Amino acid sequence: MYRCCIFDLDGTLLDTIHALAYTTNLVLKRLGLGTVDEEHLKHFVGDGYRTQMERCLKYAGDPELVHYEESLPMYMEEFAKHCLYEVRPYPGILEMAEFLKERGVKMAVLSNKPHARTVETIETVFGKGYFDAIAGERDGVPKKPDPRGVFVLAEELGVPLNECLYFGDTNTDMRTGQNAGVDTAGVLWGFRGREELEAFHPKYLLEHPLEVKKIFGEDH
């Protein structure tokens, strides 16, 4: 049975699309470009803010990425101010987390969001110390889908990989789980659709957070 659950953040634990869109569009407006709607942005996020800005700049009228280097510090500046804008847990997430805590399952977050913002967001919504470990994008650990973030968390928490379950809502997450050799759960309440996740054959495909109970042998 699993002794550790590792969660992606954006689109998995929390609905952060409003904060991501608000921040991104502030940067694009400062650069004199067009904006990105939330539905398109759901397909641009998930691989770190640098890739996100690259995709958004191309979409918003800068195909040659003239403003790319300029946009990065702008994004970090704006995101530091607005990373919690209208952020909320998906329905059932808080109950799922309590269920896992009651069973003594360790919980960790692995995100491609900048580390400081990852910690701030999780601790603001769930409380400080609620998760056993939190890891965002940081120097020395390649971002997902590289598996090293999973390896670092598993080692930090003292749980073997075969007792870890990784949750995510994008192809990046599915590849992260596969690359790490851990069981993976695709979640359908996030930013991407069933077809994208099914293509990677995750062990579980969940439509609601409380379906986690079935994984642990209890009725939903």
Backbone as CSV, one residue per row, in Angstrom:
resi,resn,N_x,N_y,N_z,CA_x,CA_y,CA_z,C_x,C_y,C_z
1,MET,0.841,-1.202,0.000,0.000,0.000,0.000,0.880,1.256,0.000
2,TYR,0.320,2.334,-0.509,1.083,3.579,-0.615,1.240,4.240,0.759
3,ARG,2.461,4.690,1.027,2.732,5.416,2.271,3.013,6.892,2.018
4,CYS,3.062,7.270,0.731,3.328,8.670,0.385,2.579,9.038,-0.882
5,CYS,1.887,10.166,-0.856,1.228,10.718,-2.041,1.922,12.033,-2.400
6,ILE,2.392,12.121,-3.642,3.057,13.327,-4.134,2.140,13.989,-5.145
7,PHE,1.843,15.262,-4.923,0.869,15.974,-5.745,1.506,17.101,-6.553
8,ASP,1.122,17.189,-7.813,1.310,18.423,-8.558,0.445,19.491,-7.886
9,LEU,0.741,20.758,-8.138,-0.022,21.832,-7.497,-1.098,22.399,-8.434
10,ASP,-0.676,23.125,-9.470,-1.617,23.813,-10.365,-2.463,22.808,-11.140
11,GLY,-3.773,22.888,-10.971,-4.657,21.999,-11.703,-4.849,20.646,-11.053
12,THR,-4.172,20.404,-9.935,-4.299,19.127,-9.234,-4.828,19.350,-7.816
13,LEU,-4.082,20.078,-7.003,-4.571,20.431,-5.672,-5.417,21.703,-5.714
14,LEU,-4.930,22.692,-6.455,-5.556,24.013,-6.432,-5.902,24.509,-7.825
15,ASP,-7.028,25.211,-7.897,-7.408,25.896,-9.134,-6.721,27.255,-9.120
16,THR,-5.630,27.346,-9.851,-4.795,28.559,-9.848,-4.860,29.307,-11.173
17,ILE,-5.758,28.911,-12.060,-5.722,29.473,-13.415,-5.984,30.976,-13.419
18,HIS,-6.804,31.465,-12.472,-7.081,32.911,-12.432,-5.820,33.694,-12.074
19,ALA,-5.044,33.174,-11.126,-3.792,33.837,-10.733,-2.778,33.800,-11.865
20,LEU,-2.677,32.659,-12.526,-1.722,32.525,-13.633,-2.097,33.449,-14.784
21,ALA,-3.385,33.518,-15.093,-3.843,34.380,-16.191,-3.673,35.854,-15.835
22,TYR,-4.037,36.206,-14.618,-3.941,37.604,-14.197,-2.490,38.086,-14.271
23,THR,-1.582,37.281,-13.733,-0.168,37.636,-13.734,0.388,37.704,-15.153
24,THR,0.117,36.682,-15.938,0.631,36.632,-17.309,0.147,37.830,-18.112
25,ASN,-1.117,38.159,-17.997,-1.670,39.256,-18.789,-1.177,40.620,-18.320
26,LEU,-0.848,40.757,-17.034,-0.215,42.000,-16.582,1.125,42.199,-17.291
27,VAL,1.882,41.111,-17.417,3.184,41.183,-18.095,2.993,41.498,-19.573
28,LEU,2.076,40.809,-20.219,1.852,41.033,-21.645,1.403,42.469,-21.922
29,LYS,0.562,42.992,-21.042,0.113,44.383,-21.210,1.272,45.355,-21.040
30,ARG,2.147,45.084,-20.067,3.322,45.949,-19.876,4.212,45.961,-21.112
31,LEU,4.194,44.866,-21.849,5.008,44.752,-23.066,4.269,45.240,-24.308
32,GLY,3.025,45.695,-24.131,2.256,46.206,-25.261,1.701,45.125,-26.169
33,LEU,1.513,43.928,-25.630,1.018,42.805,-26.422,-0.434,42.489,-26.077
34,GLY,-0.999,41.530,-26.802,-2.350,41.085,-26.521,-2.393,40.216,-25.275
35,THR,-3.577,39.729,-24.930,-3.737,38.917,-23.735,-4.006,37.459,-24.114
36,VAL,-3.948,36.610,-23.103,-4.207,35.182,-23.281,-5.426,34.814,-22.436
37,ASP,-6.403,34.158,-23.053,-7.581,33.734,-22.296,-7.238,32.484,-21.473
38,GLU,-8.045,32.217,-20.471,-7.742,31.145,-19.532,-7.745,29.762,-20.174
39,GLU,-8.621,29.536,-21.144,-8.683,28.218,-21.769,-7.400,27.903,-22.534
40,HIS,-6.858,28.889,-23.232,-5.575,28.663,-23.910,-4.450,28.518,-22.878
41,LEU,-4.520,29.329,-21.829,-3.444,29.303,-20.838,-3.343,27.934,-20.159
42,LYS,-4.465,27.240,-20.028,-4.436,25.907,-19.418,-3.511,24.956,-20.177
43,HIS,-3.296,25.251,-21.457,-2.412,24.405,-22.267,-0.992,24.965,-22.354
44,PHE,-0.809,26.189,-21.836,0.518,26.814,-21.877,1.288,26.633,-20.580
45,VAL,0.584,26.337,-19.483,1.232,26.221,-18.170,1.617,24.768,-17.895
46,GLY,2.406,24.580,-16.840,2.738,23.234,-16.377,4.188,22.835,-16.556
47,ASP,4.929,23.600,-17.375,6.323,23.249,-17.647,7.298,24.313,-17.150
48,GLY,6.855,25.092,-16.156,7.697,26.158,-15.625,7.363,27.500,-16.256
49,TYR,7.682,28.567,-15.533,7.251,29.889,-15.995,7.988,30.348,-17.252
50,ARG,9.205,29.875,-17.469,9.935,30.288,-18.667,9.251,29.758,-19.926
51,THR,8.895,28.478,-19.904,8.191,27.890,-21.038,6.809,28.505,-21.186
52,GLN,6.167,28.769,-20.065,4.856,29.413,-20.076,4.928,30.767,-20.781
53,MET,5.908,31.578,-20.423,6.021,32.901,-21.047,6.391,32.787,-22.523
54,GLU,7.213,31.828,-22.867,7.549,31.619,-24.277,6.295,31.334,-25.090
55,ARG,5.468,30.425,-24.603,4.227,30.075,-25.310,3.263,31.254,-25.364
56,CYS,3.165,31.992,-24.258,2.228,33.114,-24.200,2.665,34.269,-25.093
57,LEU,3.955,34.531,-25.137,4.451,35.602,-26.004,4.146,35.300,-27.464
58,LYS,4.376,34.069,-27.872,4.086,33.690,-29.259,2.600,33.854,-29.556
59,TYR,1.759,33.455,-28.626,0.314,33.548,-28.809,-0.152,35.011,-28.859
60,ALA,0.487,35.857,-28.036,0.015,37.234,-27.851,0.606,38.235,-28.842
61,GLY,1.409,37.750,-29.808,1.890,38.661,-30.845,3.379,38.888,-30.890
62,ASP,4.159,38.014,-30.268,5.621,38.120,-30.307,6.210,36.774,-30.755
63,PRO,5.970,36.387,-32.008,6.416,35.065,-32.470,7.926,34.903,-32.472
64,GLU,8.664,35.995,-32.573,10.129,35.929,-32.578,10.722,36.008,-31.170
65,LEU,9.853,36.120,-30.182,10.267,36.174,-28.767,11.239,37.323,-28.483
66,VAL,10.952,38.457,-29.101,11.767,39.654,-28.898,11.769,40.060,-27.420
67,HIS,10.627,39.860,-26.760,10.472,40.327,-25.378,10.720,39.224,-24.351
68,TYR,11.219,38.070,-24.784,11.309,36.924,-23.884,12.153,37.219,-22.638
69,GLU,13.403,37.625,-22.832,14.282,37.858,-21.673,13.729,38.947,-20.768
70,GLU,13.146,39.959,-21.365,12.565,41.058,-20.596,11.354,40.592,-19.785
71,SER,10.631,39.619,-20.321,9.379,39.190,-19.682,9.609,38.385,-18.402
72,LEU,10.738,37.698,-18.301,10.938,36.778,-17.182,11.005,37.470,-15.824
73,PRO,11.859,38.498,-15.656,11.831,39.187,-14.354,10.506,39.892,-14.094
74,MET,9.856,40.358,-15.151,8.533,40.973,-14.990,7.544,39.959,-14.408
75,TYR,7.588,38.747,-14.948,6.666,37.719,-14.476,6.925,37.412,-13.001
76,MET,8.184,37.239,-12.640,8.506,36.935,-11.245,8.066,38.072,-10.318
77,GLU,8.232,39.300,-10.785,7.816,40.462,-9.988,6.306,40.460,-9.784
78,GLU,5.543,40.272,-10.858,4.089,40.303,-10.761,3.552,39.085,-10.010
79,PHE,4.176,37.926,-10.234,3.684,36.706,-9.606,3.900,36.727,-8.102
80,ALA,4.969,37.378,-7.664,5.208,37.521,-6.225,4.063,38.287,-5.555
81,LYS,3.437,39.180,-6.323,2.337,39.992,-5.780,0.977,39.317,-5.932
82,HIS,0.815,38.518,-6.986,-0.527,38.058,-7.341,-0.683,36.531,-7.389
83,CYS,0.262,35.776,-6.831,0.207,34.318,-6.979,-0.988,33.689,-6.266
84,LEU,-1.622,34.427,-5.361,-2.776,33.881,-4.633,-4.108,34.426,-5.149
85,TYR,-4.082,35.132,-6.269,-5.286,35.772,-6.812,-6.352,34.712,-7.135
86,GLU,-7.438,34.731,-6.369,-8.588,33.838,-6.573,-8.204,32.353,-6.584
87,VAL,-7.148,31.999,-5.867,-6.731,30.594,-5.781,-7.618,29.870,-4.773
88,ARG,-8.073,28.675,-5.145,-8.918,27.884,-4.243,-8.704,26.397,-4.486
89,PRO,-8.920,25.582,-3.453,-8.819,24.128,-3.657,-9.983,23.648,-4.518
90,TYR,-9.736,22.623,-5.292,-10.835,22.004,-6.025,-11.787,21.332,-5.037
91,PRO,-13.076,21.231,-5.371,-14.023,20.555,-4.475,-13.551,19.141,-4.128
92,GLY,-13.534,18.843,-2.849,-13.137,17.516,-2.390,-11.678,17.393,-2.005
93,ILE,-10.858,18.370,-2.358,-9.415,18.278,-2.065,-9.140,18.304,-0.564
94,LEU,-9.785,19.205,0.152,-9.523,19.301,1.591,-9.961,18.021,2.298
95,GLU,-11.082,17.454,1.873,-11.561,16.206,2.466,-10.622,15.047,2.128
96,MET,-10.123,15.020,0.900,-9.161,13.998,0.494,-7.898,14.077,1.341
97,ALA,-7.401,15.292,1.543,-6.179,15.476,2.326,-6.385,15.016,3.767
98,GLU,-7.541,15.314,4.337,-7.827,14.872,5.705,-7.902,13.351,5.787
99,PHE,-8.493,12.719,4.769,-8.567,11.258,4.710,-7.168,10.653,4.725
100,LEU,-6.269,11.217,3.921,-4.901,10.691,3.861,-4.172,10.913,5.177
101,LYS,-4.373,12.071,5.771,-3.727,12.357,7.054,-4.197,11.379,8.130
102,GLU,-5.483,11.105,8.143,-6.026,10.185,9.145,-5.428,8.783,8.999
103,ARG,-5.050,8.421,7.802,-4.457,7.111,7.552,-2.941,7.115,7.743
104,GLY,-2.371,8.265,8.067,-0.934,8.356,8.289,-0.111,8.360,7.014
105,VAL,-0.759,8.702,5.894,-0.044,8.756,4.616,0.706,10.083,4.524
106,LYS,1.981,10.031,4.190,2.756,11.262,4.013,2.296,11.962,2.740
107,MET,2.303,13.295,2.757,1.865,14.076,1.602,2.930,15.097,1.223
108,ALA,3.199,15.186,-0.077,4.197,16.128,-0.587,3.662,16.823,-1.825
109,VAL,4.242,17.967,-2.118,3.907,18.725,-3.330,5.153,18.844,-4.185
110,LEU,5.007,18.558,-5.483,6.092,18.741,-6.448,5.551,19.559,-7.603
111,SER,6.042,20.782,-7.743,5.518,21.710,-8.744,6.638,22.303,-9.576
112,ASN,6.304,22.707,-10.798,7.229,23.487,-11.624,7.054,24.984,-11.387
113,LYS,6.163,25.357,-10.478,6.023,26.757,-10.065,7.275,27.140,-9.278
114,PRO,7.744,28.391,-9.373,8.908,28.793,-8.576,8.746,28.395,-7.106
115,HIS,9.826,27.929,-6.496,9.748,27.304,-5.177,9.112,28.204,-4.116
116,ALA,9.541,29.458,-4.054,9.013,30.353,-3.018,7.507,30.536,-3.154
117,ARG,7.038,30.648,-4.379,5.598,30.817,-4.615,4.840,29.521,-4.335
118,THR,5.483,28.384,-4.610,4.863,27.091,-4.297,4.629,26.972,-2.800
119,VAL,5.651,27.274,-2.020,5.537,27.207,-0.558,4.483,28.198,-0.065
120,GLU,4.534,29.418,-0.562,3.580,30.446,-0.123,2.150,30.015,-0.414
121,THR,1.914,29.500,-1.615,0.562,29.119,-2.011,0.040,27.966,-1.161
122,ILE,0.830,26.919,-1.009,0.393,25.752,-0.242,0.178,26.105,1.224
123,GLU,1.116,26.835,1.813,0.994,27.162,3.242,-0.155,28.131,3.511
124,THR,-0.470,28.995,2.553,-1.593,29.921,2.729,-2.915,29.170,2.693
125,VAL,-3.049,28.225,1.782,-4.318,27.519,1.623,-4.490,26.416,2.666
126,PHE,-3.434,25.642,2.921,-3.555,24.474,3.787,-3.024,24.695,5.203
127,GLY,-2.182,25.692,5.366,-1.557,25.929,6.663,-0.119,25.435,6.676
128,LYS,0.698,26.102,7.456,2.117,25.747,7.543,2.265,24.374,8.199
129,GLY,3.090,23.521,7.592,3.350,22.210,8.142,2.318,21.154,7.809
130,TYR,1.267,21.523,7.066,0.225,20.545,6.736,0.777,19.456,5.834
131,PHE,1.557,19.868,4.816,2.224,18.898,3.955,3.587,18.552,4.543
132,ASP,3.997,17.306,4.357,5.262,16.840,4.908,6.463,17.400,4.159
133,ALA,6.276,17.744,2.891,7.354,18.341,2.091,6.741,19.109,0.932
134,ILE,7.400,20.213,0.559,6.940,21.055,-0.554,8.148,21.394,-1.410
135,ALA,8.040,21.146,-2.691,9.152,21.443,-3.606,8.628,22.087,-4.883
136,GLY,9.110,23.308,-5.147,8.841,23.959,-6.418,10.099,23.943,-7.268
137,GLU,10.099,24.717,-8.340,11.295,24.794,-9.187,12.406,25.484,-8.405
138,ARG,13.563,24.829,-8.348,14.693,25.385,-7.586,15.993,24.920,-8.218
139,ASP,17.047,25.670,-7.927,18.363,25.346,-8.486,18.815,23.973,-8.020
140,GLY,19.423,23.232,-8.930,20.002,21.950,-8.569,19.092,20.760,-8.774
141,VAL,17.797,21.010,-8.990,16.846,19.914,-9.253,16.108,20.239,-10.551
142,PRO,16.323,19.467,-11.609,15.655,19.756,-12.883,14.136,19.702,-12.727
143,LYS,13.447,20.524,-13.491,11.989,20.548,-13.377,11.374,19.325,-14.051
144,LYS,10.139,19.055,-13.683,9.396,17.959,-14.295,9.316,18.166,-15.820
145,PRO,9.350,17.094,-16.604,9.158,15.687,-16.251,10.413,14.924,-15.826
146,ASP,11.526,15.625,-15.583,12.676,14.932,-15.012,12.254,14.313,-13.675
147,PRO,12.636,13.074,-13.405,12.152,12.389,-12.208,12.855,12.754,-10.906
148,ARG,13.912,13.564,-10.985,14.710,13.760,-9.779,13.962,14.432,-8.641
149,GLY,12.989,15.268,-8.977,12.181,15.868,-7.912,11.442,14.823,-7.101
150,VAL,10.932,13.789,-7.788,10.267,12.685,-7.097,11.270,11.934,-6.228
151,PHE,12.456,11.669,-6.776,13.478,10.936,-6.024,13.870,11.689,-4.754
152,VAL,14.048,13.010,-4.878,14.455,13.831,-3.726,13.391,13.783,-2.633
153,LEU,12.127,13.912,-3.021,11.050,13.908,-2.030,10.921,12.543,-1.359
154,ALA,10.995,11.478,-2.150,10.876,10.141,-1.577,11.992,9.880,-0.570
155,GLU,13.201,10.310,-0.926,14.330,10.127,-0.006,14.155,10.973,1.251
156,GLU,13.720,12.227,1.056,13.522,13.126,2.196,12.496,12.567,3.174
157,LEU,11.463,11.924,2.648,10.390,11.407,3.492,10.630,9.966,3.929
158,GLY,11.692,9.359,3.425,12.034,8.009,3.840,11.065,6.955,3.363
159,VAL,10.521,7.156,2.159,9.548,6.209,1.603,10.097,5.648,0.293
160,PRO,10.138,4.323,0.121,10.611,3.749,-1.141,9.677,4.107,-2.290
161,LEU,10.231,4.158,-3.490,9.454,4.589,-4.647,8.232,3.715,-4.893
162,ASN,8.333,2.421,-4.598,7.190,1.545,-4.865,6.049,1.748,-3.873
163,GLU,6.256,2.637,-2.892,5.184,2.979,-1.958,4.748,4.436,-2.124
164,CYS,5.149,5.040,-3.254,4.754,6.418,-3.571,3.732,6.416,-4.710
165,LEU,2.774,7.331,-4.637,1.784,7.535,-5.704,1.826,8.998,-6.102
166,TYR,2.005,9.248,-7.407,2.129,10.623,-7.909,0.845,11.048,-8.627
167,PHE,0.342,12.220,-8.286,-0.906,12.753,-8.847,-0.622,13.975,-9.721
168,GLY,-1.249,14.046,-10.894,-1.107,15.225,-11.734,-2.180,15.320,-12.798
169,ASP,-2.252,16.483,-13.455,-3.337,16.738,-14.414,-2.861,16.966,-15.844
170,THR,-1.557,16.818,-16.113,-1.043,17.107,-17.456,-0.134,15.986,-17.952
171,ASN,0.192,16.049,-19.233,1.128,15.070,-19.800,2.495,15.173,-19.119
172,THR,2.871,16.369,-18.711,4.130,16.543,-17.983,4.129,15.713,-16.706
173,ASP,3.006,15.721,-16.006,2.899,14.938,-14.778,2.919,13.441,-15.053
174,MET,2.212,13.021,-16.086,2.197,11.599,-16.409,3.602,11.122,-16.759
175,ARG,4.338,11.934,-17.497,5.710,11.571,-17.855,6.624,11.585,-16.632
176,THR,6.357,12.500,-15.705,7.144,12.549,-14.474,7.008,11.243,-13.701
177,GLY,5.771,10.793,-13.533,5.543,9.539,-12.824,6.194,8.357,-13.524
178,GLN,6.037,8.310,-14.847,6.646,7.222,-15.619,8.166,7.256,-15.503
179,ASN,8.740,8.434,-15.649,10.201,8.554,-15.591,10.755,8.162,-14.229
180,ALA,9.965,8.413,-13.180,10.403,8.075,-11.823,10.126,6.614,-11.478
181,GLY,9.337,5.949,-12.311,9.010,4.557,-12.033,8.039,4.375,-10.881
182,VAL,7.192,5.392,-10.645,6.196,5.296,-9.575,4.806,5.180,-10.183
183,ASP,3.869,4.628,-9.423,2.479,4.597,-9.862,1.964,6.029,-9.973
184,THR,1.130,6.251,-10.982,0.674,7.600,-11.276,-0.846,7.652,-11.371
185,ALA,-1.425,8.721,-10.825,-2.862,8.956,-10.909,-3.105,10.227,-11.712
186,GLY,-3.833,10.109,-12.808,-4.233,11.279,-13.579,-5.537,11.828,-13.021
187,VAL,-5.612,13.156,-12.849,-6.824,13.768,-12.298,-7.541,14.553,-13.391
188,LEU,-8.852,14.370,-13.453,-9.648,14.929,-14.561,-10.330,16.242,-14.206
189,TRP,-10.085,16.765,-13.002,-10.716,18.028,-12.620,-9.811,19.230,-12.909
190,GLY,-8.630,18.998,-13.487,-7.656,20.073,-13.653,-7.692,20.751,-14.997
191,PHE,-6.492,21.070,-15.515,-6.372,21.926,-16.690,-6.482,21.176,-18.020
192,ARG,-6.315,19.864,-18.019,-6.292,19.116,-19.277,-7.376,18.047,-19.288
193,GLY,-7.539,17.397,-20.441,-8.638,16.463,-20.610,-8.246,15.002,-20.484
194,ARG,-9.257,14.155,-20.533,-9.090,12.713,-20.384,-8.160,12.138,-21.447
195,GLU,-8.328,12.563,-22.687,-7.553,11.979,-23.783,-6.052,12.163,-23.566
196,GLU,-5.656,13.350,-23.130,-4.231,13.620,-22.890,-3.667,12.696,-21.820
197,LEU,-4.427,12.501,-20.761,-3.936,11.678,-19.655,-3.978,10.194,-19.996
198,GLU,-5.046,9.750,-20.627,-5.192,8.325,-20.966,-4.074,7.838,-21.881
199,ALA,-3.534,8.755,-22.696,-2.468,8.369,-23.631,-1.239,7.825,-22.908
200,PHE,-1.098,8.154,-21.630,0.068,7.716,-20.867,-0.249,6.531,-19.950
201,HIS,-1.469,6.055,-20.006,-1.874,4.860,-19.260,-1.519,4.935,-17.778
202,PRO,-1.989,5.984,-17.084,-1.733,6.033,-15.640,-2.438,4.870,-14.953
203,LYS,-1.937,4.478,-13.789,-2.552,3.367,-13.062,-3.972,3.709,-12.654
204,TYR,-4.191,4.978,-12.305,-5.525,5.424,-11.902,-5.901,6.672,-12.694
205,LEU,-7.189,6.825,-12.959,-7.716,8.035,-13.588,-8.911,8.458,-12.740
206,LEU,-8.789,9.590,-12.081,-9.766,10.000,-11.077,-10.618,11.163,-11.570
207,GLU,-11.916,11.062,-11.340,-12.834,12.146,-11.708,-13.138,13.055,-10.523
208,HIS,-12.865,12.583,-9.300,-13.116,13.380,-8.095,-12.066,13.007,-7.043
209,PRO,-11.607,13.986,-6.264,-10.569,13.699,-5.278,-10.906,12.573,-4.303
210,LEU,-12.150,12.438,-3.914,-12.494,11.425,-2.920,-12.475,10.009,-3.485
211,GLU,-12.254,9.868,-4.791,-12.041,8.533,-5.351,-10.720,7.930,-4.847
212,VAL,-9.906,8.763,-4.218,-8.690,8.255,-3.574,-9.045,7.185,-2.542
213,LYS,-10.214,7.308,-1.927,-10.618,6.319,-0.929,-10.636,4.917,-1.513
214,LYS,-11.051,4.796,-2.770,-11.092,3.478,-3.413,-9.678,2.902,-3.544
215,ILE,-8.726,3.767,-3.840,-7.344,3.304,-3.971,-6.858,2.700,-2.659
216,PHE,-7.336,3.275,-1.558,-6.922,2.797,-0.237,-7.926,1.800,0.357
217,GLY,-8.774,1.239,-0.523,-9.626,0.140,-0.093,-10.887,0.515,0.622
218,GLU,-11.313,1.793,0.495,-12.560,2.196,1.132,-13.530,2.697,0.068
219,ASP,-14.820,2.589,0.365,-15.829,3.078,-0.575,-15.760,4.584,-0.668
220,HIS,-16.035,5.084,-1.881,-16.054,6.538,-2.114,-17.163,7.174,-1.285
